[in-house]
Amino acid sequence: MSSPHPSPKSLFSSGTCSSTETAEPSRSTVVTRLRAAGCVFAEDEAALLIAAAPTPDDLAALVERRTAGHPLEHVLGWAEFGGLRVAVDPGVFVPRRRTEFLLGQAVALGRRPPGRTGRTGRHIVAVDLCCGSGAVGAALAAALGGVELHACDIEPAAVRCARRNVAAAGGLVYEGDLFAPLPVHLQGRIDVLTANVPYVPTEEVGLLPPEAREHEPLVALDGGADGLDVLRRVTAAAPRWLAPGGHLLVETGERQAPRAVETFRRSGLVPRVATSDELYATVVIGTRPTDPARPTGTTDPTGTKTA
């Protein structure tokens, strides 16, 4: 019985080559195989795979993995995010392009810290919760500079990957459930708290593309019955960890945003919603009031009316 895929050597080898000689990889052959496997951006992916492979046999192995359904980022070992090339290991959640919108919101808020932090020389304290590869934290620190960065995830593979990605910023990564592994001394000190929580409703996880369902951790995808289980847990605890005037940013689905806003408000945060039509992204931002008596429905210092 023949194998459904050619072996790495047979993919690019010519029958006229000797045992010590392998034909140069054909770009068109790679593109054809990727297209046959359903890769929409076959030309772009072929260029990346060819650039990543030092030998024809290595290229064949990369193409084999990609056509078998592995995420391109896992095959390459990296992803572009926020202007950085971040490591993405097999089994680690792949950072999405839409999450760059959350990053942009976090960077803007980090550049407008509460008055008590902006003029005293204290570093911005940032935490990347549910960090996955650590892409958001690494890119945030790179954009702001001088950030005291902490990150955590419940998945051991993600923690190992994130530690490599945040090393340049001197970031620390902890393994555990949400806030549980964070040092207690961070309570009341966090200026920017990003939480890329899972928000796919359980019954819709099966509708995700196979490369997500089969190669990314379920805990990074499944947000419970309505997709907001983890968001509720994060929001309930966040006010204890945020500095006065500090911000929590959570990515969610457009249809989930109204319930997420109400959850933020019930937790004592002043909520607002930011959206990007271009990236199809929705981010709910909650600010811990500097004045506990300040009502919602007022205008925050950025000029945005709160929900």
N, C-alpha and C positions, 0 to 999 in steps of 0.2 A: 504494500500500500504506500503510495507516494505521500510525502509530507505536504501539508497544506501550504507551507511557506518554504521557499528555497533556503538552503543553509547559508550562513554568512559567506562562506567561500564561493558558493555557486551563484550568489546574487550578481556579482560583478566580474566573475572570472570568465575569461575567454578560453575556448577549447584549444586555442593555439598557444596558450601561455605555458611555460614550463612550470614545474612544481615550485620553483623559487621566484616566480614572476607572476604578479597579479595585475590585471588590466586596471587602467585608471578608471575611477568611478564615473559613470555617466550621469550627469545632472538630469537629463531627460528620463532616464530609467528610474531615478529616485522620485521625480515628480509623478511619473505614471503610477508607481506603486502607491504613493501617498494619496493620489486622487482616487484610485481604485478602493482604497480603504475608507474613503469619505472625508478626507482632510480638505476643508474648504480653501485654505490658504496654502495649497501644496507648493507653489513656487517659493514663497517666503520660507516655509518650513524646510524645504530642500536646501536652501542656501544656508540656513542655520545648522542643519545636521552635517552638511559637507564641511562647514567651517569648524565644527566641533570634533571631527574625526581625524586623527593623525594618520590612519591607514585605511585602505579600502575595506579590510575586514572589520575594522572598528565602525566604519560607516554602515556596512551591512548590518551589523548588530544593532546600531541605533535605529535604522529604518525598520528592522524586525520588531523592535519594541514599540515603536510608534504605530506601525500598522496593526499591531496586536491590541491597540487601544490605550496604551499608557499615555498620560498627559505629556505634552511636549516638554513642559517645564521639568518633569521628572526625568525624561529621557536626556535632556541637556544638562540637568543638574542646577539650573538657575532660571530666574525670571527677571525681566526688567520691571522695576517698580519705583515710581517717584524719582526717576533719574539715576537710580542705583541698579547694579546687577546683584541680586540677592540669591544666595544658595537656597535651593529647594530640593530636599532629599525625597526619595520614594516614601510614600506613606504620610507625607506632610501636606497640609492644606495649601493649595496653590493660591497666591495672592491674585485677586481679580483687579482688572483695570478700573472698574467702577469704584473700587475702594480708594483709588487715588483722589477721589472727591472728598472722602472723609479726611484723608491726609491733608489736603489743601485747607480744609476748614480748621483742622488742628494747628497747622502752621500759622494761619492768620491769627488764631486766638493766642498762640504762644508768643507772637510778636506784640500782643497787646495784653501783657500780664496785669493782674491787679496792681494797684498803686504800691502796695506794700512790698512787691517783689521787683518792680521794674527799676527802682532807683537805688536799691541798696546793694547791688552787685551780686545778690543771691542767684544761683542758677535756677532756671526753670526746672521743676520736678515733673517728670512725665512718666506715666505708666501705660504700657501696652498690654492690656488684658485679653485673654484668649488670643495670644500673639501669633500662633502658628509658626511660620518661618521667622517671625520678628521683623517682617518687612516694614510695617507701619512705624514701629519704634525706631528702626534704623534710619528710615528716610526722614522722620521727624527730627531726629537728632542731627542728621546731616544738614537739614535746612535751617535749623535754628542755631546750632552750635552752642557749646557750653551748657548742655542739658544733663541733669542728673536723671539717667534713664533706668527704669526697671521694667521687666516684662515677666509674664508667667503664662503657662499653659498646662493643661492636665495630661497632655500626650508626651511621653518621654522622647519620642523621635522629634517632635516639634521643638522641645526644649534644647536638644542637642544641636539642631539646625539653627535655632535662634541665637544660641550663644556665639556661633561663628559670625552671624550677621551683625550683631550689635557690639562685637568686640572693639571695632574701630572707635565707637563712641564711648567706650568704657562702661557699657551697659551691663547690668546684672539680670540673669534670667533664673526664675524659680519654677519648680515643678509642683503642681498642685491645683486644687479646685478654686478658681476665681481668686478672691482676696486672701484665702486661707494661708498661702505660703509667703505672703508679703511681710516684710519686717514691720513690726508694730510702730516703729518710729515714723513711718510714712503717714500714719493717720493724721488727718487735718493739714497735710502739707502738699498734696498733689494739685498742681496747677492745671495740667492737661491729662485727662484720663480717657484713652481710646479703648473701646471694647468691640472688637469685630466678632460679635456673638453669632452663633448659628440662628437663622431665622426662617428656615424652610419648615413649614408645617409637616408633621410626621407623615400624613397621608400623601404628601406631594414629593417626598424624597425619591420614591420610585420613578418619578417623571424626570428626574435629573438626567443629564447625559451620562452614559455608561462610564466614561473616564472619571467622572466625579464620584458616582455611586460605588465603583469598584476599586478605586485607587486612592481615595481620600478618606480620612477617618470619619465615621458616622457621627461622632460626637462634635465634629466641626460643621456638620450640615443640619442635623435634626434639631429644630427648635421647639419640639413638643407639639401639642395638639393644635395650637394657633400660631406657632412659631415664635412666641414671646416668652417662653418659660425662663430661658437664661437671661433675657433682657430684664425681666422682673426681679430676678435675684441680684443682678448687678446694680440696678437702680435703687433697690431697697437699701443696699449697703453703702452705696457711693457717697452719700452726704457725710458719713463718718470719716471718709478718707480724703475728700476734697478740701483744699484750702478755701477760706472765704473768697468768693469770686472765682473759684476754680471751675473747670468745665468737664462734663462727661459727654463724650461723643459716641453714638452707637449707630451703625448702619442697619437699616431695616427695609422692609418692602413698602411700597407706596400705600397699599391698602391697609397695612398694619400701623401706619404712622399715627392716626388719630388715637388708637388705643395706647400706643407707646407714649404719646404726649401726656395722656391722662395718668399713666403710670409714673412718669417723671414728676408730674405735679403733685400726686399723692405722696411722693417721697420727699417733698419739700424743695425740689429743684425748680428753677424757672425755665420752662421749656420753649424751644422754638424749633422749626423744621427748615432744613436747607435741602434743596433739590437740584439735580443736574439733568436736564433733558438729554444732553449729549451723551452722558455716561449711563443714563437710566439709573440714577443713584438717588437714594433718600437717606438723609442723616438727621437723627434727632439729637439736639444739643441741649443739655440741661446745665444750668449754672447754679452753684450754691450761692445764695444771696449773701452779700457782705452785711446787709441789714436784714435780720430775720423777720422784721415787721413789714418788709417791702412786699406789696401785693403782686400777684401775677396780673397780666394784662397791661403792664406798663411797658415803657421802652427801655431796652438795655443800653449799655454804653456804646455799642456798635451802631445804634440807630435802628435796630430791628425790633419790631413789636413782638413781644412774647405772646405765647398762645394762652 
